[in-house]
Amino acid sequence: MKDKYIRKLRELFKLKSFPPNPKNSIHDLLKGKELILYGAGEGFMTVSVFVLKKFGFKPKTVLDQKVKKSDFYFGIPAYNPSYFNPTKEEIEKNIRCDYCW
């Protein structure tokens, strides 16, 4: 299985531009999902400005230890992870992003 991915990567590296219909675009990865960002530090602004706005995404929720229980962070509902209790359906519908310190 590993060889299959190595072969595919080598094929992609030979291209001079992106494949015509990439199946791994951010829109494909997030299609039908809601984004939860973990961390409301400096990285949050970087991710918001340079990634999310660029691709037209807005997080549904922000999780951060600094939040007492629940609040809003730049207009986005924010929770302390200890108080965030999503339903099973919400868990299945969400993508959690863990790099926004």
Helices and strands as residue ranges (DSSP letters): H 2-14, H 26-30, E 34-38, H 42-47, I 48-52, H 53-55, E 61-63, E 70-73, E 76-79, G 81-83, H 88-93, E 94-97
